[in-house]
């Protein structure tokens, strides 16, 4: 998760440093000074991170600089977690007696207070950060505001498309045209939203509708505006007016809005706002109020990737665009991949083509990209090689597919980018339990509370809903009360999550795969890699997908070697016991040992896990009791 999330991590570290510096605890002068110096260093670096992240996609040197920086920031995060854990441990040890707490905490026997070792560790991290920070001068970074701003990537579209080039959208076009022509509406100006993930062809469908002959005859005025990421009301009003009067304008918004209302007043118009991202109610209502002067039957047609946009703009009709049917997807593929747009006589190529098209989910952008690549390949061997060796790499390369979908990712705030990237750890087509997902995010520190009264689960669900509204998740399942309890990710979105998570997150499916030194989050479907993780600073291990015997010795080796884990999933592994070494995982926030029916007791060492937030014990039928000191934990699923 190296891309787009370092600012958030640095902010978390800075917050922890500030709270430690202000904490009313006795620190040796060396430790306190080093904490203050580290705070200044992180603050200085954070000021340029957003600019660095924005430029890293085009500069390998900057990308490498960010990677080194994140490694050290993560080390600082681990060290500060050690520090805060020790503070918590001391407070728990002395109970509720304030006098005893103060005496114990300030006593000379308290190794946290008088620890030169802590000071040396902080100094080493600060020196590493300073060395990396010194390199920033050569990149000429701009200092960014502390509040992250959206990294805009402008996109332009136009209203024309040759109808003969579009395959499989006739039914969608006819359905929307019918709605455009329906006069049985309450408001003079009604709004139609075409909603769907990137690559489905929302703009192409809008172009087809815009150029329809009946539509041309129905509307007195037609206007096409590509909104893209910069929803500037003045610029949109200016663009509409310039379209109407065919000249450049420089007036103020006050003059422009008067001119716009005059031009639209009493006219039956069709306005297309293509590629809309704005989720600011106030900005939308400011524009909408200027557009409501049209004659009865006027329409505003919006294309967007965000369900929330469709909701905010007061959609009269929401049209969710789906992928092409298998038959229509094949027709589009044939049109592009084969000469004269017809199936060849070589049925072997046809068969390979259909295998390649399998599970493409009918996404026109994907079909066009793959078909274009295959058009220059004429032999069966070339097609076979493409299917077996090249196809899986397509979504991870800088092509139309990844860049189109990545635009959705680029529009996310940093705290949601890390949440989305983390989802790469789940297998494709996996039913992701929403509650579990929120718990995993919380364990990694991804969920920010802006108010102490907020609940982590409530804020986490808000995060999930934003990602759902923006089409990062799909195929939801609800309980009897209508609450969303599970979802899936489109395969292309999963590919995107894998792309943006970079080298930090890995899903291992075969024993031949290597685990890079920079891996921090791991899920796997085999047991071989467990013994090769020694010394890695892993933060996540999801071992449940092994789905078989995980011997006690293997489990002990796994736990003993991974001291920095925040998340450990050992569910459904037929374990008979948890190793006592589990108590050494002082950073652990999330532990799942569900579906291990032979576990009878938990080791007493588990009570040392001061940071544990979630312990899942679903269907551990043989478990009879918990260690007594766990009575204050929030135990889930027993």
N, C-alpha and C positions, 0 to 999 in steps of 0.2 A: 504494500500500500504506500509506495514511495511517492506517487504522483498526486499532488493537490491536497495533501493532508498534513504536511510537515508544519505548516503554520499553526494548525490546531494543536498538534503535539507540543510544539514549543510554547504555546500559550498555557497548556496544562502544566508544563514544567515550571514556567514562570510563576504561575499561580501558587504552585506548591512551594517554590523558593520564597515567595513573598510571605506566605503564611508561616513558614518556618522562621524567617527572619523576624517576624513580628510576634511569634509565639513567646509567651512569657515563661521561657525555660532558660536555665542557666547553661550557657555555652562557653567553652573555652574561647579565649580571644582569637586563637588561630582558626578554629572552626567557624566562628561567627564572621570573621573577616573573609574567609574563603567563600562562605555562603553569599555574602554581599557582592563579592567580586563576580561570582558565577551568575548571580541575578543580573548584574549589569551587562555581562557578556551575552546572555541569552536574550535580553531585551534588545540589545544592539542588533543581533543577528535576526531576530524576529521581524524587525522593521523592513528587511529586504527580502524576506522569504517569498512573499506573494509574487513579486516581480521575477524572482528566480524561477519559481514554479511555472509561471506563465511562459517564460522563455526557454524552459528546459526541453520542451518537445522538439525544438529546432536546433538545440545546441548540446552535443554530447558531453562537452566539458562541464557545462552547468549541471547537466543531469548527474554526472559523476560527483561533482561538488556537493550536490544535494544528498546524494546517497551516503557520502562520508559524514556529512553533517547529521543526517538522521541517525546513523549508528551511534554517534556520540550523544545525541539528545536522548536516545533510548537508554543508553547507559546511565545518563543523569537521572532519567525517570526511575530506573531500577534502584539507584542509590537513594533517591529521595523517598522511595517507597520503603526501603529498609529503615530509613530514619523515622518516618511516620509510624511504621509498624512497631518499632521499639517504644515510641512514645505511647502508643495504644496499649502495648503489652504492660508497660509500667503502671498505667492507669488502671487496667483490669486487675493487676496483681494486688494493688492496695485497696481495692473495693471502693466503697462509698465514703470512707472516712477521710475528709479533706485534710485534716492535720497530718494524718499518716501519709497521705499522698504527697503533700508538700515536703515532709521530712524525708521520705524515701527518694523523691525525685531530686532533691537538692543535696542528697548525701554524697559524700566522697566515694561511696561504694558504687554509685550509679555510673557505669562505664560509658553510657551514652553521653553524659554531661562532660566528662573529662576524657574524651577519646581522641588522641592524636591521630589514630588510624583513620578515623572518619575525615579529619582535616586533610590528610594526605590523599585520600580517595577523591575528595572534592577538588583539590588542587590539580590532580592529574587530569580530571575531566575538563576543568577550566582551561588548562594549558592545551589540551587537544582541541577544544573549541576555538581558542585563540589562534592556533595554527591554521585551522580551517577558515576562520573569519578573516585572517590576513589575506587570503586568496581572493576575497570578494571584490577587492579594489579593481582587479584586472577585468572584471565583468561589467563594471560601471552600473551596478544595480541602482534602481530608483528606490527610495524609501517609501514603503507602503503604509497606509494608515493602519492602525491596530485592528480596527474592525474590517474584516475581509470584504472586499468588493467583488462583484461578479466579473469574471474574466470574459469579456465579450468577444465573440467571434461572429462578425457580421456575415450575413448571407443575403444574396439577392436572387429574386425569382422574377419571372415575367409571365404574361397571361396567355401566351400562345403555345400550343402543342399540336403537331400533326395527328389527327384522330386515328389515322391508319397505323401509327406507331404504338398505340395503346391497346393492350390485350387484357381482357378479363374484367373490365370495369364497367361494362355496359349496364348491368343491373344496378350497380351503385349509382351511376350517373342518372339513370331514369328515376330511381327512387327519390333522389334529391331534387331533380328538376320538377318532379311532381309536387314536392313540398314548396318549391319556390313559386310555383304558379297557383298554389292554393290560396284563395282570397278569404277563406273562412278563418280569419285570425282576429284577435281582439285589438292588438296594437297596430298602428300604421306601419311601424318599422319593427320587423321581427328578426331574430338572430338564429342562424343555423351553424352548428359547430361540427366539423369533421375531426374526429379524435383518433389518434393511434400512434404507435411507436414509429421511430425513424425508419425510413426505407420502405414503408408500405405504399407510398404513392399518394399521399394526401394532396400535395401540390398538383400532381398530374391530374387527379380526379377533379380538383377545383378548376384547372385549366379547361378540361373537357366541358364542364358545365358552363363556364364563362363564355365559351365560344359556340355553344349550342345555338342553332338557328332560331328555335322558338324562344329561347331566353333573350336573344338579340332583339326580337320583335316585341317582347313583353316590357322591357325596361327602357325608360327614356334616357337614363344615364347609366353607364357602367364604369366602374373604377377598380383598379387592381393595385394594392399597396402591399409590398413586402415589409412586414413589421420587424421581423427578426428579433434580436435580443434587446435592442435599444428602443424601449417604448417611450419615446419623447413625444408628448401630445402636440407641441408646436410643430415639430418636424413632420408628423403624420398629417396634421391639418394643412401645412404648407405643401406637402406632396400631393394631397388631394386637389387643392386649388390649382397648383401648377399643371396637373393633369387636365383640369377643366378649362383653363384659360390659355394654356400653352405658352407660359412665360415665367421667368424666374422672379421670385418674390423675396423681399427682405423685411417686411413689416413686422410689427410686434404681434404677439398672440392675440391681443385685444382686437386689433384691426383684422387679423386673419380670421378669427372666429366669426366676426360680423360678415365678412365676405363669404365665408363658407355657408353660413346659415342662409344668406341671400341666394346663393347658387343652388342650394338643395331644397329650399322651401317650395313645397307643393309639387316637387318632381318625384316621379317613381324611379327609384334608383336601386342598383345592385352594387354593393361595395364588398370586395374581397379583401380581408385582412389575413394575409398568408404568413404562416410560421410565427404564430404569436406565443410569447413566453410570459408576458406580464401577469403577475399575480397580485398586483397592488390595486385594491378596490378603488382608491381615490383617483388614481390616474385613469382607470377605465371609465369611471363615472363622469369625469371631466370631459373625456372625448365623447362618450355616449350622449351626453346632454346636447352636444352640438350637432349630433346626427339624427336626432329624433324629429326633425322638421320635415322629413320626406312625406310624400303622398302615401295613401293607403296602398299596401302591397309591396312597399320597399323592403329590401332584404339586406342584411349584413351577413356574409358567410365567412366564418373564421376557420382556419386550419391550425391545429395545435397538437402537441404531444402530451399536453397536461390536462387531466380530468379537472383539476382545480381551476384552470383557466376557463374551461367550459362552464363551470359552476358560477364563477365570479361574474362573467359577462351576462348572465341571465338568459341562458340559451333557451330558445323556444323549442328547437329540435336538436338533440344530440345524436350524431350519426357515428357510431363506433366502426371504424374501418378495420376489416379483417384481412387475413392473407388470402391469396387466390386459391380457388379450389384446385385439386390435383390435376384435373383436366385442363383448366385454364393456365395453370402454372406450366404444364408441359407444352401447351401451345405457344406461350411466350418464349420458352426455352428453344423450341424448334425454330421459331421465327428468327432468332439471333444466332444460334449455334451452327445451323446448317445452310448450305448454299441455297439460294432462292427461297429460303424460309420454309423448306419442305423436308419431311422425313426422308433420309437416304434409303437406298435399297439394302444397304449393309445393316442387317438386323442386330449384329453384334454391337455396333455403335449405338443403336437405339437402346439396346438393353443396358449398356453402360451409362448412357445418358439418364435413363430412368432411375438407375441405382444412385447416380450422383444427385439427382433431384429429390431423392427420398429424404424426408425429414428437413427439407429446406423451409417448411412452414409457409410456403406460398408468398414469400416476401419478394416483391418485384425487383428491388435493388440487388438483392442477393442473386436472384435468377439471372438478371442482366449481366452482372459482373462475372459470374461463372461461365455463362454462355459465351460472353465475349472472349474470355480466356481460351475457351475450347475451340472457337471458330478457326483459329490458326493451326490447330492440331488435327491432322487428317487420318492418322493411323490408329488402329485398335490399341497398339502398345502405348502410344502417347496418352490415350484416354484412360487406359488402365492405370498407367503410372500416375496420372493426375488424381484419379480417384483414391489410390492407395497412399500416395506420398504428399501430394500438394494440397489437397482439399482442406485438410484440417488446419493448415497454416493461413488460409486466406483471411479469416477474420482478425488475425493477429498482425497483419501487415498494414502499412499505411496506404490503404486504398479507399475507395468510395464507401465501402461497408463500414469499416472501423471509424473513419472520419465522420460519417453521418451519424452513427450511433454515439460516438464520443462527444459530439456536440451536446447531447443531452447530459452527459456526465460533466462536461465543462461548466454547465449552468448550475450545477449543484453547489451549495456552500460547502466549505471544507469538512465540517462535521458530518455531513451526509455522504461525502465522497468516501470517507473511511468506512462508514457503515455499509455502503454498497460494495466496495471492493472486498470486504470481509466475506461476502456471500460466495466468492469464488471457491471457498472451501467445501461447499455442498456439491454433491454430484449433479450432473445435468438431469433435468426432469424430476428432481427430488421435491417431495412435499415438505416445504419448510414450515415448521410450526412457529407461528408468530411469537408466542410467549417465549419459546426457547431462543429465538433470534434476538429478542429484546434483552434477555438475560445474558446472552453472549456479548452483545454490544456493551452492556453495562460492565461486564467483567473486564473488558479491555479499556474501560474509561472513556468510551466514545460518547456517552450521554451526558450532556451538560445541563445542570439545573441553574436557572437564572434567579430562582427564588428558593429559600430553604423550605418553604411550604410545599414545593412541588414534589410529586412522586416520580421516581425513576421510571416505573412502568408506564405511567401516563405520558411522560415526555418521549419515551421510547416508542410508544404507539403512534404518537404524532409524527415521529421520524418515519416510521413505517408507512403511514398514510400518505405522506408527501411523496415517497418513492413509488408507492402504488399509483397515485394520481398522475405521476410523470411517466408511467408505463415501464418502470424498471421491474415490476412484478406483474404477474397475470394469473389467470385460472385460480381464483380464490375459492376457499371453502368456508361456510359459515355454520355456526351452531344454531340451536333452536331459538335463540334470542336475536339472531341476525348479526352477531359479532363475528368478524373475520378471524378464523383460527388457523388457517394455513394458506399458503400460496405457492406458486411455482415461478421460475424465471424462464423466459424465452431463451432458447439455446444461444441466440445472438447476444442477448444481454449477459448470459453467462460467459461467453467468449470475451465480451467487453470487460466484465469484472476480472477475468483472468489477466487480460491485457494491462489494466490499470494497477492491479495489485503487484505487478512486476515480480521481482525475485523473492519477495518477502513471504508470499503464500504459495504453497505447493500441495497438490493432490497427487499422491503416489498410487499408481495402479499396477506397477510391475517391479520385481526385485532388481531389475537392471538399472532403474532410474537412480540418479545421484541426488543427494540433498546438498544444495549450495550452502556456503558458509553464512550467507546473509538471510537464510530462511528463519522467519520468526513464527509463522503459523503453518500448521501441517495437519492434513487429514490423509488417511491411507487405507487401502483395501488389502493389505498384506502385513505380515508380522516381521519380515526380514529387516526393515529399516530401523526397528526399535533399538537394536544394539549399536547402531551407527550414529546415534544422536549425542553421544557423550560430549559434554562441554559446550553444546550449542545453547544460545540464549533464547530458547523457544518460549513463546508466550501462549501458544495454543497447540494442543494435541487432541485431535478428534480421532480416537482409535476405534470407535464403536462399529464402523463399517467393516472391520475385519470379520465380525460376525462368527466367531468360533472360539476355540480355546486359546486363552492367553494365560500361560502358566504363571504361577506365583513368582517364580524366579525372574521371568521375563518382565512381569509387571514391576517387581522391585527394581530391576535394572533400569526400566523406563523412568520410574519416579525418581530414583536416586540421582540420575544424571541431569535432570532438568530442574534446576533450582529457581528459575525465573518464570515458571508457568503461572499464567493468570487463569487459564481455562484447561480443564482436563475432562474428557468424556471417555469413560471406560464402560459404558453401558453395553449390555448384551454380549459379554465376552466369556460367560460361564466361569467367572472368577469364584473361588471358594473363600478368599480372604483378601483384604487390602493390606499391603505391606505397612509396617510401622513407619517407614521412611516417608509416608505421605505427610507426616507432621512437619517435615523439613521444608515444605513448599509454602514459605511464609507470604509469598505474593499471591497465592491462589485465591481467586474470587468465585470460581464456578467449578463444581465437582458433580459429575453425573455417574452414578454406579447402578442405575436402574437396570432391570431385567437380568440381574445376576442372582438367580433364585437360591444358590447354594451358600451365599454369604450369611453367616449366623451372627457375627459380631463385627463391630467396627473397632479399629485399634484406638487405644486411649490417646495416642499421639495426635489424633485428628482434632482434639480440643485445643491444640496449639495454633490452629489456623485462624488467627485473629482477623484476617481480612475476608474470610469466606462470606459470600453473600447468598449463594444458592447451593444447596445440597439436594440432589434428586435421588430418591430411593424407591421409585415406582416399581412395583412387582418384585420386590426383594422378599419373597414369601417366607424365607427361613429366618429373617432378621427379627429378633425378639425384643431387643432393647438398645438404647443409645448410651454412650458414655455420659455420665451425669452432668459434666460441665457443658454439654451442648444444649442445655435447657433454654438458653437465651437466643439460640439461633433461629432464623426463619427457615424451618425445614419444609420443603415442598414435596408433595406427592406421596406421602407415607400412607 
